[in-house]
Amino acid sequence: MQRLGDIPSLEGEGIEMATPFGLEHRIKQVEEKLDFSRRDETRIVGIVGMPGIGKTTLATELFHSSRQRFVRCVAFMKIRDKWVEYGPDRVRKMFFEALLENTSIDVTDETRHGCFAKLLLGNKVFVVLDDVSSKKQIDVLLGDRNWIKQGSRIVITTRDRAFITELDPNPYVVPRLNLGDGLRYFSFYAFEDHICNPEMGNYLKMSREFVDYARGNPLALRVLGRDLLRKGEDQWRERLDTLAKTPNKSIHDILKISYNELTQQEKDVFLDIACFFRSEDEYYARSLLHSGHSESFQADREITDLSHKFFISISGGSVEMHDLLHTFAMEICSLTSCGVNQEKYRLLNENSIKAALRGEMETKTVRGISLDMSEVTNMPLDRLVFTEMCNLRYLKLCSSTCPRECKSDCKLNFPDGLSFPLKEVRYLDWLKFPLEELPPDFNPINLVDLRLPYSNIKQVWKVSKDTPKLKWVDLNNSRMLQTLSGFLMAPNLLRLNLEGCSSLVCLSEEMGTMESLVFLNLRGCTSLRHLPKINLSSLRTLILSGCSNLQEFRLISENLEYLYLDGTAIEDLPSDIVKLQRLILLNLKECTSLRSLPECIGKLKALQELILSGCSDLKSFPNVVENMENFRVLLLDGTSIGKVPKIMHGSNSLLFLRRLSLSRNDVISSLGSDISQLYHLKWLDLKYCKNLMSLSTLPPNLQCLDAHDCIALEKVMSPLAYLMPMEDIHSMFIFTNCCKLSDAAKNDIASHIRRKC
């Protein structure tokens, strides 16, 4: 009975502790993994999570509630600290002494499990190994596990799930406290009566902001609450203002323990993510963070390891980071820029960046620069300003306030030109780059992402340069750009954005070497007259929207899935468009010169959406006799088509349409009886069809009919639409401003509505 009450206390807790809100549910979840009902099966369960999330609390409470099921129980706590203080031999001796308590066995530092195997196999054991920081610790304490009797249970808590994947491939990840539990937990420590009432006004509002920042981390909530106890509103508000910049020392010290255990490569990747790539796409981040010193799996390993150690998380395909860890990382970078830490510089502060650009500080160890130029005054700089930054990887010169059509000049100017002899640069993002081309001494051998929006460049570089890692290029609204030469050796380029490059007359045929290109955006390239004779086999999306001088479309990839030709001057489509058997979307909106569509349009088996809105010269739609079972959306509003596309009997043709628009058509007078066969049609738009006089029987599953301002509409068929058995479809029929509707038509409409009801 005395042993049952001997439960280790939690470090840092005072006499008065908050109720572990939500703990019962967590204990139940871990107990399900332990499954005590299986008495002849040994189970090892890992409890993992970021520092302060409550792993030790959960394991301790679990030990307290379940130890009565076993004769031999050990809660071996704070292994990380014991390992540092005593070393492995002494820690192993301490573990055996706890395991063999109340026996006459003499334990020494050299004792192995085998010495006591027979004795230990006499009883099932329940062991908690708390705060394990390496796989070696598990091996030293558990050995080959042949001393553990079947039916035993072992719980291991750790900040690194990689250590226990062999023992428990699916460890229990301690979830964050939800908003309600977090607010109650924070209030327990922040207020003398342990409760935050709605009547407390500003305190309640600020409490929620503190809870939101902590994101369900109990340690942060407890520490912040204790710091704010008996403080006034002004002090609360002041702490809120500094929260994201200055972490609490206790939290910082705890996070620093785990940070110090990272390899140098892991530290670099962690700080790079915090400074430059938080919430970025996972593949994008991995590409940019690749160390360059080994094969491509290196960055994968570092990001994966950081995820296992809960320094980052992969959520929805993006790399995310807890606010506490982000603040911690920013603090490290801040101390580095002040010379306190001997880390690589990541310059995010305007004053530090200005000092570096003016040559007022050592720049050889600068790894990244991110400058918001919205508050920067014009700065003429020396041409050699970057020459000493031999380790620069990330350069971001952007503006948080610059609107899309920003006209102002670049704040950084180079009267004598610019020297940029750097080869470590992976990420170059320079808003309004002031020169007509990138410096000739720039070596883009490691360049992955190049962004020069709203720049003055006429060409990126004169001669082709080796860019084996280049995957993303964004030159949008570089209105002086005249040629795209220089990318002959960019075989891994994935996305090329040339939107708004209004001086670009043609594309170079050397683009044919871009065998990995999947996305090409030429929107608003108003001077573009034709496409080159190339074959981009990987291209999936081609955007030519607003290329008002493009009169002929040339097929440059047979694997296109999304093709935007809206706003171009094309008069017809080539017959070889039939080769686009993967095409999902074809957008021809506002192609006012388009006069016809080829008959082969119906042979595009994958086509789901065809947009012809505003094609005012289009007078007919070809008869579709092919099977187009994927075809869902057909927009013909603003065209001059005189007849509804014919529904071919005995084929699938247009039968699977979900949405059809014929609005603003001044020619069509009736829909024809075939429209009733579109059993899948949900939405039919007939607005402003000024010559529409009669309405055929509508499809049975129609949910929305909009006939607003059909001023010539006189009659409708009876019934207006077939009713399906057991129908439960909410429908909307709009006949506003249909001033010529006869009384009989109105009665038929009302009768249909009554039948539906």
N, C-alpha and C positions, 0 to 999 in steps of 0.2 A: 504493500500500500504506500510505503514511503517512496519507493521508486516510481510509482504511478504519478506521484505529484511532482517529481523532479523533472520539470520541463524547462529547457533552456530559454532564457528571455531574449528578446530582440534587442540588438544593439541600438542605442540612441533613443529608445522609448523611455518616457518618463513613467512615473507611477500611474498617471492617468492616461489610458490609451483609448483611441477611438474604436468603436465596433468595426470589425473588418467587413464593411458593407459589400454584399455580393459574394462573400467568401463561401457560404454554404453551397451555393450553386457550383462554384469552382471545385470544392471538395468532392461533390457528387460526381462531377465529370472525371476527376482523377480516379476516384474509386471505381468508376466503370471501366477504366483502363486497367486498374489493378485486379479487378474481378475476384474478390476474396472467395467467391463461391467455388472457384476451381482450386480445390485444396491440394491437388497433386501436381500442380503446374507452377513452376517458378516464373515470376514476371519481374522485369526491370522496366521502370517507367521514368522517362526524363521529364523534368519540368524546366522549361526554358523561357527566356524573355530578356528584355533590356534591363539594365541596372535600375533598381528602385521599383520595379513593376509588381513585386510582392511574391517572388518565388520562395524565399525563406519563410515568410509568414504562412503561405499556403502549405509548405512541407511540414512546418512545425505544428500547425493545427491538424493536419492530416495524421501526423505521428501521434498526437495527443488523443485523437478520436479513434484510432485503430490499433494502438499498441496492445490493448487487452486481448487481441486475437492471438498473440504470440507470447511464448515464454521468454525468448531472447530478443531484446529490442535495443537498438542503438541509434541515437540521433547524433551523428558526428558533424558538428557545425563548423563553419568558417575555415574550411580546408585551405583556401587560398592564403589566408593570413598565417595559419599554422605552418604551411609549407615553407613560406618565406622565413619565418622565425625559427623553426626547429629543424628543417630539412626532412627528406623522405624517410630515413630510418627511424627517426624519433616519432614522426607522425604515424608511421605504421605501428610502432609500439603502443602509442596512445590509442589507436583504433582497436588493437587486440585487447588491451586492458579494459576498454569499454565493452567489447564483445564478450569477454570471458569474466565479466564482473561476478563476484561471489563464488569464484572457484579458487583453488589453491595453486593454480598454475603460475609459474614464474615466467614472465614475458621479458625478452631482451630485444635490443635494437635489431638483432639479426634474425629474429624469429620469422619463420615462413608459415604459410597457411597449412602446409602439409604436416607440420608438427602437431597440429591440433585437429586434423581432419576428422579423425574418429569421434572426438568429443563434439566438435561442431556439427557433425552430421546427425547428432542425436536430437536436435531440435530445429524446427523451422525458425528462420530469423526475419525480423522486420528492420531494415537498415535504411536510414536517411543519410546520404552523403551531400552535404550542403556546400554550395559555392565552389564547385570543381572548376579549375581553370586550365586543365590540360589532360590529355588522354593518359599520360604517364601516371597521374595521380590515381586514376581508376585502376590501372594495371597494378600499381603498388598495393592498393588497399584491397582489391578483390582478387588479384592473382588470376589463376585459370578458372576460378569459380567452382572447382570440383569439391570444395568443402561446404557448399551451400546445399542444404537439403531441399528436395523437391517440395514445392508448396510455399517456399519463402517469397518475400516481396522486398524489392530494393528500389528506392526512390533517389534519383540524382538530380540536383538543381545546378544549373550552369547558365552562363551568359553566352555560351557558344555551343549551338546545337550540333556542330560537326564532331564534337568529342564523343557523342553518344549515339550517332547514327547506326553504328554496328549493333549496339545493344537495344536501341529503340528507334527504328526507322521513322516512326511517326510520333515524336515527343509531344507533350502537352505544352502549347504556347499560352502562357498566362495572358488573358485578354486585359485590355485597359478597363478602368472603371467607366461605366456609362455616365452621362451628364448628371443625372440625379444623384447617383451614389458618390460621384466626385464632388458635387456641391456639398453634400452632407459631410463627407470626410474632411474637406477643406474647412467647413464651418466649425467642426469640432475643435480644431486647433486655432482658428482665427478669432473666435468669439468666446468670451468668458462663460456664457451660458450654453455654448456649443451649438447654437442654432442661429441661422440667418433668416429672419422673418421678412415677409414682403414689405412690412412697414418700414424697414430699414433703408429703403430708397436707394441712394447712391451706393451704399455698401453692398446691396444685393447685386446691382448692376456690375460693380467692379469685381465682386466675387466670381461672377460668371465669366468675366474676362480672364481672371487668374486660372479658373478651372479649364477654360478653353485653351489657354497657353500650355498648361500641364498635360493636356490630352490624356487624362485618365491615369497618370503615373502617381501612385500613392506617395512615394518618397517626395516628389516635388510638391504635391499638395500639402503634405505634413510640414515640410520645411518652410514653404511660403506662408502657411497659416501661422506657424510659430513666430516667424519674423514680423508678422503684421499684428499680432495680438497686442491689444491696448494702444494701437497707433491710431492717429487721427486721419480724417479724410484726405488731407493734403499729403500726408506721408504715403497713404495707399496709392493716391494718384501719381505721386512721384515715382513710386516703385513700378507702377504699371508702365510709365513712360520709358523706364530704363530696362524693362524686363528682357526685351529681345536683344539688348546689347551687353548687359552685364549679368551673368549668371550668378546665382547664389553660391557662395564659397563652398558650402557643404556639398551641394550637388556637383559643383565643378570638381571637387576633390575625388568624389566617388567615380565620376565619369573618367577622370584622369587615370585612375588605376587600370581600367580596361583599355584606355587609349595607349598607355605606355606598353601594353603587351602586344600591340600591333607591330607587324613588320614595317620597315620604312616605306615599302611600296604601298602597303595598306593605308598607312597614314597619309601618303600623298593622294591616293585615290579618294579617301574620305574627305579630306579638306578640299580637293578639287570639286567634288560633288556639291559640298556645302556652298562653295563660292560661285560655281558656274553652272552646275548641271542638276540642281534639285528640281524634281518634278519633270525632268526630261524623259523622252522615250528611252526605254532600256537599251535597245539596239544602238541608238544614236550615242548614248552615254558610253557604252562599251567600246564603240568605234573610236571615240575621241580620247578615252582614258587608256587606251592600249599603250603600254610602257615603251614599246619600240625596241626593247632589249632582248626579246625572245619571240617565240611564236605567238600567234594571235590568241591562243587560249590563256595567255598571261592575264589580260584584263578581265576575262571571264572569271578566272580563278579569284582575283582580288575582289571583284564585285560580289561574287558568290560567297566568299569568306566573310566579307563585311555584312552581308545579309544574314549569314549564319550567326554572326556575333551581335546582330541587332543594332548595328550602327546605321544601317539603311534598311529599307524594305522595298520589295518589288510589288507594286500594287497596280492592277489594271494595265500592265505593260510599261509602267513608269517607275523611275527611281525616286523614292520618297525618303524623307528624313524627319524624325520627330523634332518638334520645335526646341526641346531641351538640348538635343545633340547639335542642332543647327546653331543655337546660341553659344554652346560650348566651342564649336568649331570657329565661329566668328571671333570669340575671345582669344583663341590660340593664334589666329591670323593677325589680330590686333596687337597682341603682345610681340609677335614676330616682327611686324612692321615698326614697332618701337625699339627693336633690338633686344627685347627681354629673352625671347626664345631663339635658339639657333636652328630655326626651320627655314625652308625656302619661302621667299616672299610671295604672297598673293596680295596684290595691292588693290584695295577696294575703296580706300579713303581718298577723297579728293586732294587733300594736302600732301599725303604720301606720294600720290601719283604725280602731282606737280613737282615735288622735290626730285623724283626719279627722272622726269622728263627734262628738268633743268640741270641735271648732273650734280645734284646736291646730296646724293646718297649712293651707296654701293648698289649696283644693279646686276652683278653677275649671277646672283642667286634668285633673281626675279623669275617666278614660274608663270604668273598670270597677272593680267591687269584688266580691271573692269571699271570703266569711267562713264558716269552719266554726265553728258556734256550740256545738259539743259541749264546748268548753273555756272558753266565755265565761260569766262570771257575770252576773247580772241587771244591766242597765244602763238606768236611766231617762234618756231623751234629750229635748233641747229640740225643740219642734215645727218649728223652722226649720233643722234639721240638714242637710237636703238642698237647701235653697234656693239655695246658691251653686254647686252642682254642675251647672252649666248644660250641660256637655259629657258628662254621664254617659250611657253607652249600655247597660252591662251591670251588673245588680245581682243578685248571687246570695248569699242568706243561707240556708244549709242546715246539715245536721248529718251527719257521717260515722258516728255511732253510734246515731242515733235509730231504734228499731225501727218496724215497720209500724204498730203500735197505740200509738205514743208518746203519753203522757198529759201530760207536763210542759209548763209554760207557755213562751211565747216569751221569750227572753232580752232582747230589745230592747223597751222599753215607752215609751209616749208619753203621760204623764199629762195633758198639755194639748192632745192631738190632734197631727196631723201635716200639715204643708204639703209638697206635692210638685209644685211648678209646673214640671215638667220635660217637654220634648217630644222630646228626643233619645233617650229610653230605647227600646231594641229588645227587651231581654231582662230580664224581671222575675220572679225566682224567690225567693219569700219563704216559708220554712217557718214555719207558725203565725203568719201575719200577725195582729197583735193587735187590729185595729180591725174594726168591723162593716161597713165599706165602704171602698173606695179613696178617698183624698182628692179632694174635688170639683174642686180646682184642677189635678189631674193631666191632662195632655193626651196621650192615647195615639195621636197622629197617626202616630208611627213605630213603635209597639209591634208586634212580630212574635210573641213568645212570652210568654204570661202563665201563671205557675205560682204558685198559692197553696194548696198542700196543707196539710191539717190546720189551716186558718185559722178565725178567728172571724167571718168575713164572713157577713152575712145577705143582702146583695146586692152585686154588684160595683160598680155605681154606680146612682144613682137614675134619671138620664135617659140616653137613648142618646147615645153619643159616637161621633164619626167615627173608625173604626178600619180604614182601607183596607188596611193591611198585616198585620193580625192573622191568623195562620195556625194557631196552636196555643194552646189554653186548657186548663189542668189545674187543677181545683179539688177534686181527690179528697179525700175524708174531711173536707170542710168541713161539719160536721154541723149548723151553724146556718143554712146556706144555704136560703132559702125561695123565692127567685124568680130567674129567669135573665133578667129584663128588663134592657135596656140594651145588647143586642147587635143592635139593629135595623140598624146600619150596619157590619156585619162580613161583607161579601160574599165575602171571600177566605178565611174560616175553613175549615181543612181537618180538624182533629181537635179534639173536645171531650170531655174526660174529667170526668165527674161521679160517678165511683165513690164509694160510701160517703156520699153527701150525703143522709143519712137523714131530713132535715126537708123535702126537696123534694117537694111534693104534686103539682105539675103542671108541665108545660113551657109556655112562652109560645108563642102562635101566631105571634109575630113571628120565631120561628126559621125560618119559611118563607122569609125573606130570605137565609138561609145557603145560597146556591145552589152553593157549592163544597164543602160539608161532605161528607167521605167516611167519617168514623169518629165514632161517637157511643157513648160508654160510660156506661151508667146502672146498672152492676152494684151491687147492694146498696142501691139507693134504695128503702128499705122502705116509705116513705110514698107513693110514686108510685102513683096509681090509674088514670090513663088517659093516652093519648097525644093530642096536639092534632091537629086536622084540617089537616095541612100536607102538602106534597109536596116532599121533598128529593131532587131528581132525581139528584144526584151521590152520594148516600149508598150506600156499599158494605158497611159493617159496622155492625150495630146490636146492642149488648149490653144485654140486660134481665135478665141472670142475677140471681137472688136478689131480684127485685122482688116480694116476697111478697104485696103487696096489689093487684097488677095482675091483674085478672080478664078483661080483654078486650084482645086485640091488634088494633091498628088499623094498616093498611098506610100507612106514611108515605113509602115510596119503592118504585118498581117495579123499581129496578136493584140491589136488595140481592144480595150474594153470600154473606154470612155473617150468619146470624140466630141469636142466642142467647136462648132463652126459658126456659132451665132454671131451676127453682125458683120459677116464677111460679104464680099461682092461676088461670090460664086453663083453661076447661072444654072449649073447642073452638077450632078455627082458622077464620077467615072464608073464605068461598068465593072471595073475590078474591085469595087467596094464589096462585091459578093464574097470576096476572100476573107472578110472580117467576121469569121464564124465565132469569135469570142466577144463581139461587140455587145455591150449591155445598154449603153446610153448613146444616142445620137441627137445632138442639140443643134438645130438649124434656125433657132429663133431670130427673127428680124433679118433674115436673108432676103431682102426685098427684091433682089434680082433673080431669085430662084424661080424657075418656070415649070419644072417638072421633076418627078422622081423616077428613077429607073425601075423597071418591072421586077428586077432582081432584089428589091428591098425586102420582099417577102421571104427571101431565102436566108435571111440573117437569123439563124435558129436561136441564138442566145439573146436577141434583142428584147429588152424589157420596156424601154421608154424611148419614144420618138417625139421630139418637140419641134413643131413647125409654126409656132405662134408668130404672128406678124409677117408671115411670108405672103405678102399681099398679091404677088403675081402668080401664085400657085393656084391653078384652076381645077386640078383633078388629082385624085389619089388612086394609085394603081390597084387593080384587083389582086387580092392576096389569095392565092390558091394553095400555098404551102402550109405546112404544119408550123404554126408560131405559138406553141403552147406556153412560152415564157413571156409573151407580149402582154403588158399590163397597162401602159399609159400611152395615150395618143392625144396630143394637143394640136388642134387645128384652128384655134381661135385667131381671128384677124386674117384668115386666108380668103380666097375667092372661090373655094370649092363649091360646086353647084349641087353635089349629091353626097349623101352620107356614104362612106366606104362600104362597098357591097360585102355582105356576109355570104360566103360561099357555102352552100348546103353540102353536107356530107364531108366536110373537112373541118379542121380545128381553126384555121385562119385567124380571125379576130375574136373568136368566141371567148377567149380568156381575158378580154379587156376588163380592167377595173375602173378606169377613169377615161372619159372622153369629153373633150372640150371643142365646141363649135361656135363659141361666142363671137360677137362682132362680125358675123358673116352677113353681108348684105345681099347674097344671092340665093341661098337655100330657102325653099318654100315649104318643104315637108321632110320628115325623117325617113319615111319608107317603112314598110311593115317588118323588114328584117331586123330592125332594132330590138324587137321584143325577144329575139333569140339570144341576146347577150346576157345570159343567165348570171354571169359573174359581175356585171357592171354595177358599181356602187355609186358613182358620181357622174352626173351628166350636166354640163354647163352650156346653156343656150342663151345667155344674157345678150341683149342688144342685137338679136337676129331680127332685123327690121322687116324682112320679107317672109318670115315664117308664119304660115297661115293655119296649119293644122298640126296636131300632135298625134302620132301613132300610139298604139298600145305600148306601154313602157315595159322594160325588163322586170321580172318579179322580185329581184333582190335589190332594186335601186334604193339607196338611202338618201340621196340628195339630188333633186332636180331644181335647177335655178333658171327660170325663164323670165327673169326681170326685164322689163322694158321691151318685150316682144310685142311691139305696138300693132302688128298686123294679125296676131294670133286670134282666131275666131272660134275654132272648135277643137275638141279633144275626143279621142276614141273612148268608147265605153265597153268594157271597163278601162279606166285609166291605166291600170297595171294588173296583171294576174296576181291573185293572192295564193301564197304557198300554204299547204297544210301545216298546222302547228307553227305558223309564222310568229316570230318574236323579233321583228326588226323595227328599230326606230327610224322613221322616215321624215324628210323635210321637203315640202314642195313649195316653191316660191313663184308666184304669178303676179307680183306687184307691177303696177303700171301697164298691165295687159288690158288696155281700155276697150278693145273690140271683142273681148270674150262674150260669147252669147250666153243667154240665161241657161240654155240646155247644157252648155259646157261647164258653167259654174255648178249646176246641179250634179253633173256627172263627177266633178272633182269632189264635191261635198259628200256624195254618195260613197265614193271610194274611201274617203276618210272614215266615214261611219262604219263601213265594213271592216276596215283595219282595226278600229277600236273594239 
